[in-house]
Amino acid sequence: MRFNHGIFQAGQLTRGVALLLGACGGVFALQVILPTAMENEFVRLFGLSVDGIKQGWWWQVMTYGLLHGNLLHILLNMLGLYFLGPELERHMGFPAFLVMFGCCVVLGGLGWLAMMYPTEGVCVGASGGIFGLIGAFAGFFPRRQITLLVFFVLPVTMPAWLMGALFGLVQLAYLFDPGPSGIAYAAHLAGGIAGYVFARLAMRPRTAMRYDVQRRSMFAADSPSSEEIDRILDKISREGIHTLTPRERDQLQRAGKRSRGW
């Protein structure tokens, strides 16, 4: 995956992305070096499961995102984090980026639990957060052109909104017919939706602010001067308000709105 303005370089990693890469890599290394019995217990405690939640292990809805099933699993997730994360973090800022990623992991886990209950199984992986990044990217930068390497060979370029929609449709299709893969499609879909909604909600105050600034600027540029208002007020005191022209009435009304901060 790359963006048309170039591939991200390692030196361009942001603080939050580096933190998540290090945390996931460190936990996976611990999984690899632990003896099998201890590794199984580690996954039972910190992976997400219906049984664990029934026992009150609520930390699992977050910690499961740090664990991974195998090397390919973590590599694919970390590649998604590496390519999508820095751009989003620079746009959102360090705290908001981590909050968004964490919310997508949690909501992805809750989505998986809702689909799995009451059956057993353990969910691991940061995929809910990674699909949250895909959803957020589509929400923040819908027209940004992205090139995907299909099967790591065939380059296909598309806008970010289309990429998000296609990823979502694929997860939805597999959700109803998952097959024997054991992939947590519900976590992917829930995390992606959460990321998109987070981005759209985050954009609303900015859009309103830009509109307000533009409105105030236009109003200020067309506002009557204080000298003009003084002249109109003097005319009212001399000749009465009924003598004002439509233009003078409009200027007086706009000046009143400006004084009230409208």
C-alpha positions in Angstrom: 0.0 0.0 0.0 1.3 3.5 -0.8 0.0 7.0 -1.3 0.5 8.8 -4.6 2.8 11.4 -3.0 5.2 8.7 -1.9 5.9 5.9 0.4 6.4 6.7 4.1 10.0 6.3 5.2 11.0 4.9 8.6 12.4 8.3 9.7 8.9 9.7 9.3 7.3 7.5 12.0 5.3 9.4 14.5 5.4 8.9 18.2 2.0 7.1 18.6 2.7 4.7 15.7 6.2 3.9 17.0 4.7 3.2 20.4 2.1 0.8 19.0 4.6 -0.9 16.8 6.9 -1.4 19.8 4.1 -2.6 22.1 2.8 -5.2 19.6 6.3 -6.3 18.6 7.3 -6.7 22.2 4.3 -8.7 23.2 4.6 -11.0 20.2 8.3 -11.6 21.0 7.2 -12.6 24.5 4.6 -15.0 23.0 7.4 -16.5 20.9 9.9 -17.1 23.8 7.4 -18.3 26.4 7.1 -22.1 26.8 4.0 -23.5 25.2 2.1 -24.0 28.4 2.9 -20.5 29.7 2.1 -19.0 26.2 -1.3 -20.7 26.2 -2.1 -19.3 29.7 -0.9 -15.9 28.6 -3.3 -15.9 25.7 -6.1 -17.2 27.8 -5.6 -14.3 30.3 -5.0 -11.5 27.8 -6.7 -12.7 24.6 -10.4 -11.9 24.2 -12.9 -14.7 24.9 -16.5 -15.0 26.0 -15.4 -17.1 29.0 -12.9 -14.5 30.1 -15.5 -11.7 30.0 -17.9 -13.9 32.0 -15.1 -14.2 34.6 -14.8 -10.4 34.8 -11.6 -10.1 32.8 -12.7 -6.9 31.1 -9.1 -5.9 30.3 -9.3 -8.4 27.5 -11.2 -6.0 25.3 -8.0 -4.0 25.1 -5.2 -6.4 25.7 -6.2 -8.8 22.9 -5.1 -6.1 20.4 -1.5 -6.5 21.5 -1.4 -10.3 20.9 -1.1 -12.0 17.5 -1.6 -15.6 16.3 1.5 -15.9 14.1 4.2 -14.0 12.2 2.1 -13.3 9.1 -0.7 -12.0 11.3 1.5 -9.4 13.0 3.3 -8.5 9.8 0.1 -7.6 8.0 -1.2 -5.6 10.9 2.0 -3.7 11.4 2.3 -2.9 7.7 -1.2 -1.3 7.9 -0.2 0.6 11.0 3.1 1.7 9.3 1.5 3.0 6.2 -1.8 4.5 7.5 -0.9 5.5 11.0 1.6 8.4 10.6 -0.6 10.4 8.2 -3.5 10.1 10.6 -1.5 10.9 13.7 0.0 14.0 12.1 -3.6 15.1 11.2 -5.2 14.2 14.6 -2.4 14.7 17.0 -0.8 12.1 19.4 -3.5 11.8 22.1 -6.5 11.7 19.7 -4.8 9.1 17.5 -4.1 6.8 20.4 -7.7 7.3 21.7 -9.1 6.6 18.3 -7.0 3.5 17.8 -7.9 2.2 21.3 -11.6 2.8 20.8 -11.5 0.9 17.5 -9.8 -2.0 19.2 -12.3 -2.1 22.0 -15.4 -1.7 19.7 -13.9 -4.3 17.4 -13.6 -6.7 20.3 -17.2 -6.0 21.5 -18.4 -6.6 18.0 -16.6 -9.9 17.9 -18.1 -10.9 21.3 -21.6 -10.0 20.1 -21.2 -12.3 17.1 -19.5 -15.1 19.0 -21.7 -15.3 22.2 -22.2 -17.8 23.6 -19.7 -19.9 21.7 -16.1 -20.3 22.8 -12.9 -19.2 21.1 -10.1 -16.6 21.6 -9.7 -13.5 19.6 -6.2 -11.9 19.3 -4.7 -9.2 17.0 -4.7 -5.5 16.4 -6.9 -5.9 13.3 -9.8 -4.1 14.8 -7.6 -1.0 15.3 -6.0 -1.4 11.8 -9.4 -1.5 10.2 -10.2 1.5 12.3 -7.3 3.3 10.6 -8.7 2.4 7.2 -12.1 3.7 8.2 -10.7 6.9 9.7 -8.5 7.5 6.6 -11.6 7.1 4.4 -13.4 9.6 6.7 -10.7 12.2 6.9 -9.3 12.0 3.3 -12.0 10.4 1.1 -10.5 11.6 -2.2 -6.9 10.8 -1.4 -5.6 8.4 -4.1 -4.1 5.2 -2.6 -2.3 2.4 -4.5 -2.8 -1.1 -3.2 -0.7 -4.0 -4.2 -3.2 -6.8 -4.7 -1.6 -10.1 -3.8 1.5 -8.0 -3.3 2.0 -7.9 -7.1 -0.9 -6.1 -8.9 -1.0 -2.3 -8.3 -4.5 -0.8 -8.1 -5.1 2.9 -7.5 -8.4 4.1 -6.0 -9.7 6.9 -3.7 -9.6 6.3 0.0 -13.4 6.2 0.3 -13.6 3.4 -2.2 -10.8 1.5 -0.4 -12.7 1.7 2.9 -16.0 0.7 1.2 -14.4 -2.4 -0.5 -12.7 -3.5 2.7 -15.9 -3.2 4.6 -18.0 -5.1 2.0 -15.4 -7.9 2.0 -15.6 -8.2 5.8 -19.4 -8.1 5.7 -19.5 -10.9 3.1 -17.2 -13.1 5.1 -19.0 -12.3 8.3 -22.0 -14.3 7.1 -19.9 -17.0 5.6 -16.6 -17.1 7.5 -15.5 -20.6 6.6 -12.9 -22.4 8.6 -10.3 -19.6 8.6 -11.0 -18.5 12.2 -10.5 -14.8 11.2 -12.4 -12.3 13.4 -14.3 -10.6 10.6 -16.8 -9.0 13.1 -13.9 -7.3 14.9 -12.6 -6.0 11.5 -16.0 -4.6 10.5 -16.8 -3.1 13.9 -13.4 -1.5 14.1 -13.6 0.0 10.6 -17.0 1.5 11.2 -15.8 2.9 14.5 -12.8 4.6 12.8 -15.0 6.1 10.1 -17.6 7.4 12.6 -14.8 8.8 14.8 -13.3 10.7 11.8 -16.6 12.1 10.6 -17.5 13.3 14.2 -14.1 14.8 14.6 -14.5 16.8 11.4 -17.8 18.4 12.3 -16.5 21.0 14.8 -13.7 21.9 12.3 -16.2 22.3 9.5 -18.5 24.4 11.7 -15.5 26.5 12.8 -14.4 27.1 9.2 -17.9 28.2 8.3 -18.1 30.5 11.3 -14.7 32.1 10.4 -15.8 32.6 6.8 -19.2 34.0 7.8 -17.6 36.4 10.3 -15.0 37.5 7.7 -17.6 38.1 5.1 -19.8 40.0 7.6 -16.9 42.1 8.8 -15.8 43.0 5.3 -19.3 44.2 4.5 -20.0 45.9 7.8 -20.6 49.6 8.0 -18.0 51.8 9.6 -18.5 53.4 12.9 -18.6 56.8 11.2 -21.5 55.6 9.0 -23.4 54.3 12.1 -22.9 57.6 13.8 -24.3 59.4 10.8 -27.4 57.1 10.7 -28.0 57.6 14.5 -27.7 61.4 14.1 -30.2 61.2 11.3 -32.6 59.3 13.5 -32.3 61.8 16.3 -32.8 64.7 13.9 -35.5 63.4 11.5 -36.9 60.2 13.0 -36.3 56.5 12.2 -39.0 56.6 9.5 -36.7 58.7 7.3 -34.1 55.9 7.0 -33.6 54.4 3.6 -33.7 50.6 3.2 -29.9 50.5 2.9 -29.5 52.5 6.1 -31.9 50.2 8.0 -29.9 47.2 6.8 -26.6 48.8 7.9 -28.1 49.6 11.3 -29.4 46.0 11.7 -26.0 44.4 10.8 -24.2 46.7 13.2 -26.6 45.6 15.9 -25.9 41.9 15.2 -22.1 42.6 15.2 -22.3 44.2 18.6 -24.2 41.2 20.0 -21.5 38.8 18.5 -23.8 37.2 15.9 
